[in-house]
Amino acid sequence: MGKTIVEKILSSHSKKDVCAGEIVIADLDFCMGQDGTSGIIIDSFNNMGVHNVFDAKKCAMVIDHSSPSPLQGVSAIHKKMRDFVKQQKILLFDIGCGVCHQLLPQEGLVVPGDLVIGADSHTCTYGAINVFSTGMGSTDVAAGFATGKNWFKVPETIKFDCFGKWPEGVFSKDLILYIIGNISANGATYNATEFTGEAIDSLSVQGRFTIANMAIEMGAKCGIMLADKKVCEWVKQHSSRNFSPVEPDKDARYLNIKEYDVSKLEPQIAKPHTVDNVSPISKLEETYIQQGFLGTCTNGRVEDLEIAAKILKGKKVHPDVRFIVAPSSRSVFLEAIEKGILQSLVEAGAVIVTPGCGPCVGTHNGVPADGEKVISTANRNFKGRMGNPNAEIYLASPASVASSVIEGKITDPRKYLKT
């Protein structure tokens, strides 16, 4: 019987032939913690009685969730991280560098065929470039920092075959929201998800990151894609590491194969308070909003900012709406400045905040008031996600967010994208 991508990666990293359902101890290529989880990583690491990480070049900490610090207690955690990083001589991405899930691929730290863990659930993002990456608890990641190994139960794989031509105004965010709505928030629990087909092939690498990022929102262990020519060229531009892309065997066994025709899609919205509460945008067009947010590890890249700027150029944000934009990294910020993207957004009325997670986690920037509705490019919309359990969050593509902040209500972006 042939093997899936994840079976092959876990086989090579555990140095034995493994199949779905087996328990393995595997060698890690990279470990990461962010400021919401690294305090526990450091405590757990110290409690293990070890003195040094397994490889300083394969460990990193990122200050992105509360960046810059909004509170004295958070500042103490940041100091704790900086002290640990200096002691261990590992990588640190401090305030303003950006979101962890943008930085690791952007800085060439992860490449196709890698096995990566991070103390953040959206570590699955790197699957877009053929990495088996998954989120783990802080104690498990501390063990990874200490030993360079961790245990895994080899997951079954669900294959999503996506075909058809992308309609104007429909993007990768709309597809992944539709899929999550279709199979539910726990429809792929502890499974690997593999995204393939001509619709995936036609996406940019940035668009693929959006889909892989949200695999966890259907319960998946990881979301993984093939490393085609487009991916390999992108990785070579960002990393000097050698890599070997991993493909599934033709006779690989899948738990399930699902097919989706993107040509039939319209823009999608995830309604409060679950990511799988998905509806076509046409059913929500009289929903008034008070805030829009563009950014996060899901949709804070140059491509995302650019599509919003295209819609907003020469227009104004509705006077009853705040529009907050958080570039996903400093380099994204700089490129968006150079291309005039941020100028268009600011002239329209957007507020630009520090590269990082921004309002997504609700720790500092852009906390909504009671009863307010927010349309966001983030990946989660449960109660309190943005800092107030009495607000409502709607998830959408950058295009849908941009068109909605113009009109002050959820608005189909296709009316602004007609050529």
N, C-alpha and C positions, 0 to 999 in steps of 0.2 A: 504493500500500500504506500502510495506517495505521501509526501509531507506538505503541510502548509508553511507559510513564511515563519510563523511563530514557533512551530515545531522545529524548524531548521535552525533558527537563531538559538533557541534553548538547547538544542542538541550540541551545537558547536561550542556554546559557552559552558556547558556542563561536561563536555568531552565524552559524551556517550549518546547512543541513539535513543531518542525519547519520543513518546507520542502523547496525545491529549489524555489527561487524567493522571499522569505520573507526577511524582514529587521529585524535584531536582534541586541540587545546590549548584548555582551558576556563578561564573565570574562576571563582574560588572565592568562596564567601560566608563561609566560616569555616575556620580552621585550629587544631588543638589538639595539645598534647603533654602527656604525664604524666611522673611522676618516674622511671619506668623507661626512658623514651626521650628525655627532653628534654635530657639531657646531650649526646647525640650531635647533636640538633637544633641546639643552641647552637654546638657545635664546627663543624658543617657550615656553618651560617649565617655564622660568622666567617670560615671559609675561602673563602667565595664572594666576599669582598671588599666586601660591601654593608654599609651602616651603619645602615639603618633598615628595619623591617618595612613591608610595603606599606600596611597600615592597622591602627593599634594597636587599634581597636575590633573588629577581625575576627580577632584572634589571642589565644589563651589558653594558659596552662600550669596544670596541676592536680597538686597533691601529694596522691596518694590511695593509691598502691600500697604504700608503706612509710611509713605515717602514724599516729602520730608516728615519727620516725626510730629504727630499732633499732640502727644501727651508725654508727661514725665516718665510714666511706666514703659511706654514704647521706646523712649530714648535710652532707657536702661538696657532693654533687649538689644537695641542697635549697638550699644557700646560693648555688650557681652559678645556679640557676633564679631565686631571689629577686633576685639582682644583675642578671640579664639583664632581668627584668620591669621593674625600676626604671629601667634604662637605656632600654628601649624603650617604657615606659609602656603595656604591654599588660596584659591581665587576668591576675590570679593568684588561684587558689583554693587557699589554704594548708591546713595540716593541720586536720582536723575539718570542713571544708566538705562533703566527700563525694566520691563516685565521679564521675569525669569524665562518664560517660554518663548519669548522673542530672542532673548540673548544667547541661549545655548546653541541653537542652530546658526544664528547670525554670526556668532563669534567662532564658528567652526569646531565647537567642542563635541558635537555629536554628528555621526555620519552613518550612511546606510549600513545595515548589518549589526549595529551596536545594540547592546543591552544596557538600558539606563533606568535608574530609579530616582524619584524626587519626592520630597515631603510636600507634595501639592497634587491634588487630584487631577489637574489638567496637564500633568507631565505627559499624558498620552498624545499631546500635540505633535511630538517629533515623529510619530508614525507616518506623517505626511512625506517624510524623506526616508522611509523604509527602516526606521528604528523601532525596535520593540522597547517602548518606554512606558512606564507605568507609575502611578502614584502609590506611595506607601506611607504608613504611619511614621512619626518621627523616631520612635525607638528602632524600627526596622531600618530606617535610613542611617541612623547612628551606627548600627551593626555593619552597614555597607561601608560607611566612612572608616570603620575600624579594620575590617577584614577584606574588603574588595569583593565580597561574595554575599549572596542572599539566597533564600529558598523561594521556589516558585512551584505552584501547581500548574502544569502545562494546560493552557485553556483550549477548549474547543473553539473553532472559528466559524463565524457566520459571514458569508460572503454577500456583499451588496453590489450587484451588477447594475451600473447606472449608464443609460444610453440615451440617445436623442440629442437634438440641437438645443442649446440654451436659448430660451426666448429673451427678448430684450426686457430688461428690468428684473430679471430673475438671476439670483446669484447662488454661490455655494452655501451661504447661510440659509437661504430658503430651502435648499435641498435637505440639509441636515436637520432643520426643524421639521420638515415634512416627514422624514424617516423616523425621527424620534416620536412624533405624534402618531405615526403608523404602528410602530412596534411597542410603544410605551416606555416609560422611564426605567423600567426594570426588565425590558424585553431582551437584553443581552447580558444580563448579570453574570459576571466572571467569565464571559466569553471574550475572545478576540474578535474584532470586527475588521474585515478586509474590504476596502472600497476599490472597485475596478470598473472598467468599461470606458467607452469613448467619451462619455460626459466628464469623467474624471480626467482622462488624458488631455482633454481640451482646456482644462483649468490651468492657471498659473500655479506656481508653487505656493504663493501667498494664499490663493483661494483654497488650496488643498489643506493648508494648516488649519483653516477655519473648520473644515469637516472633521479632521482628526482630533482637534481640540475638544469637540463636543461628543466624542465617543463615550466618555464617562457619563454623559447625561442620559444614556440608555442602559447604564450599568456596566459597560464594557471594561475589561481589563486594559485594553489598548485599541487604538484604531490605526490600521496600517495600510500602506499603499506600496505599489511597485516603484522602484527607482528607475524610471524611464530616462530617456536622453535629457529631457527638460530638468529633471531632478538632479541628475549627475552633473550637468553643467552648472546648476545653481550651487551645489555643494562644493564643486571645485573653485568657484568664485569666493567662497567663504571659508574654506578649510584647506590646509596643506596636508592633512592626513590621508593616507591611502585607505581605500575602502573597497569592499566587495558586496555589491547589491545581492539581495536574496530574493529569489522568486519561488512561488509554489510549484510543486510538481503538477504535471497535467492530470495525474490521477489522485491528487490530494483529496482527502476526505473532509467535507464540510458538514457541520451540524445542520445548516440550512443555507439555502441560496435564495436571496430575494432580488427581484428586478424592479427597477424604477425608470420610467420614461420622463426625463426632465422636460421634454418639449411640451408636456401637458401641465406643467407647473405654473402657478401664478405666485406672486410674493406671499410669504407666509408670516404669521405672527404667533408667538407663544404668549398666551394670555395668563394673567395671574391665576394661581400662584404655583404652577408647576410647568416644567419645560415641555411636557408632553401634552399640554392643553393648547393644542395648535389649531389655528383657523386660517383660511384664506383671508388675505387683507380686505377683500371686498365686503366681508361681513362685519368689519369693524370701523368703517370709514367715518362714522359719526362719533368716535371715541375721542373726547378732548384730552389734551395732555398739558402738563405744566413744565415738564423738563425733558430734554433729549440728551442722550449721552452716546458719544462716538469714541470707541477705544477698546481696551482690554486685550488679553491674550488671544481672544477670538477674532477681533476685527479692528485692531489698532495699527495696521501696517500701511505703508505708503499707498498701496492700491485702494485700501478702504477709505483713507482720507481723500484720495483723489476723486473717487466717484461721488463722495459727498460734496466736495468743492465744485465739481462740474454742475451739480444740481443747484447749489447755492450761489454760484457766481452771478453777481449783479442783482441778487435778491436779498431779502432781509428775514431774519428770524422773527417769528410772530411776537408782538410785544408782550404777550402773556406767557411766553415760554423762555426758560433758560436753556442754553445749549452749551454743554461742556464737552471738550475734546481733550483726550489724553493720548498722545503718540505712544506707541508701544516701546520705543527705545530712543536714545539720544540720536543715533544715526538716522532713524526714521524721522525724527524731529528736524534734523538738519537738512535731509533730502527734501522734506516737505516745504521747508523755508526756501531752499534753492529753486524749487519748481514753482514757487508762487502759490502753492496749495494753501498754506496757512494764512497767507494774506487774504485770499478769497474767503476763507472761513471766518477770519476775524472781522473783515469788512462787512460780512453778513450778520455779525452779532455774536459769533461764538466766543467762548472763553477757553483759552488754552491752559491746561494745568501740567504739572511736572510729568515727564515720561514715567510711566509706571501703571499700577493697577487703577489709580484714580478712584472715582466714585463706586466702582464695581463692588468692593467689599464693605463699603459703608463705614469705614473707620475715620474718615476725615472730610474728603472733598464731596460736595454735592449731595448731602443727606436731604432727602425730600421731606416735606411737611406732612402732617396727618391728612389723609384723603387725597393726596396728590397722585397723579398718574405720570409715570416715566416711560418713555420708549428708549430702549437701550440696545446696543450691539453686543452686550455681554452674553454669558452662557447660562446664567441662572436667574430665576425670578421668584424664589421662595420668599415667604414673609420675612422681612427684616434684612434681606440680602444687601440692600443699599443703606442700611442703618436705621430704618423706621418700619416696624411691622404694620403700621397703619397706612402705608403707602402701597401703590400697586405698580408692578413692573411688567412691561410688555417687551418681549425680545423680537428683534427684527434685523434686517440687513442694514448696512450703512446707507444704501439708497433710500430705503423706507424711512429710516430715521431722519435723513436730510429733508425729504419731501414733507414729513410730518411736522418738523419744527418750523417750516415756512408757513403752514396753514393752521398750526395750533391744534391739530387733530390728526389721528392716524390717517395717512394719505398714501394711495398707491403711487409709487415712484414712476410708473410708466408714463404718466401724463407729462412728466418733466424730462423724460429721456427720449421722447419721440423725435426722430430725425427727419 
